[in-house]
Amino acid sequence: MSFKMQRVQLFHAEVEDKPGGVAARLKNLAEAGAHLEYVYSQRSATKPGMGDLYVAPLRGNGEVAAVRATGMHEVSEPIVMRVEGDDKAGLGGRVTQAWEMAGINLHGLVMSVIGGKFVGYATFDTVTDANKAATILADLGTA
């Protein structure tokens, strides 16, 4: 089994919690030619009528300029890692159990399988936890 895990640099903006709140930002990025692999949005738990939008990756000065023109900015938190590799039954359980046994508390996790491969995004509370999770994943990949 082989795995790959790498940090995702996120860009963030608050958006209005209404139809089109996210679409307007994504439209501008699409027009700039951004090829996003990660789009995450949610309602704000603390600001009624608002939400958060996170996107990644951005490549090149044109995409970065476009994202900044929409009012989005680079953020260091949350710590999101892109995980990918060969799929196998029970893999998600084994990986998350190994992280649990190492004392890593996941902030969030999304995984999908397509054509025998999986890709997912794991969100961690600290860089230390993310690095520890990557080491564990590497160990599982060579086991």
Secondary structure, DSSP 8 states (H G I E B T S, - for coil): --EEEEEEEEEEEEEESSTTHHHHHHHHHHHTT---SEEEEEE-SSSTTEEEEEEE---HHHHHHHHHHTT-EEEEEEEEEEEEEE--TTHHHHHHHHHHHTT--EEEEEEEEETTEEEEEEEESSHHHHHHHHHHHHHHHH-
